[in-house]
Amino acid sequence: MKDEATQMILQGTQLEIEYARDTMPRGVLGMNAAMMEDYLKFIANRRLTQIGLKEEYPAPPPLPLDERDHGPEEREKLLRNPRDRVSDWRVR
């Protein structure tokens, strides 16, 4: 059952990636096509872990915070509510 659920999510992710490539070849609003694919894989990993399965993609969070610019408390605050201070996000 776990293998079947994993395969369904992976297949759905591949379809989402193909759809994104076909409909948004240049990306959307600050995300190029490669970033969009990373984002979809990140979401797939989240879906898998939410139902107790292991991650399948080596996908980092789509907007990683630079640890040199933020302490642990501030990073946690930004991750909990990114709309508080979007200017505080720094992409590597």
QUIRA-V67439 format. One record per backbone hydrogen bond with DSSP energy under -0.5 kcal/mol. CO is the residue of the C=O (numbers start at 1). NH is the residue of the N-H. If there is no record, write none. Layout:
BEGIN
co=CO nh=NH
co=CO nh=NH
END
This chain:
BEGIN
co=1 nh=5
co=2 nh=6
co=3 nh=7
co=4 nh=8
co=5 nh=9
co=6 nh=10
co=7 nh=11
co=8 nh=12
co=9 nh=13
co=10 nh=14
co=11 nh=15
co=12 nh=16
co=13 nh=17
co=14 nh=18
co=15 nh=19
co=16 nh=20
co=17 nh=21
co=18 nh=22
co=19 nh=23
co=20 nh=24
co=24 nh=27
co=28 nh=31
co=30 nh=32
co=31 nh=28
co=32 nh=36
co=33 nh=37
co=34 nh=38
co=35 nh=39
co=36 nh=40
co=37 nh=41
co=38 nh=42
co=39 nh=43
co=40 nh=44
co=41 nh=45
co=42 nh=46
co=43 nh=47
co=44 nh=48
co=45 nh=49
co=46 nh=50
co=47 nh=51
co=48 nh=51
co=48 nh=53
co=49 nh=52
co=57 nh=59
co=58 nh=60
co=61 nh=64
co=64 nh=92
co=65 nh=67
co=66 nh=69
co=66 nh=70
co=71 nh=75
co=72 nh=76
co=73 nh=77
co=74 nh=78
co=75 nh=79
co=76 nh=80
co=77 nh=81
co=81 nh=84
co=85 nh=88
co=86 nh=89
co=90 nh=66
END
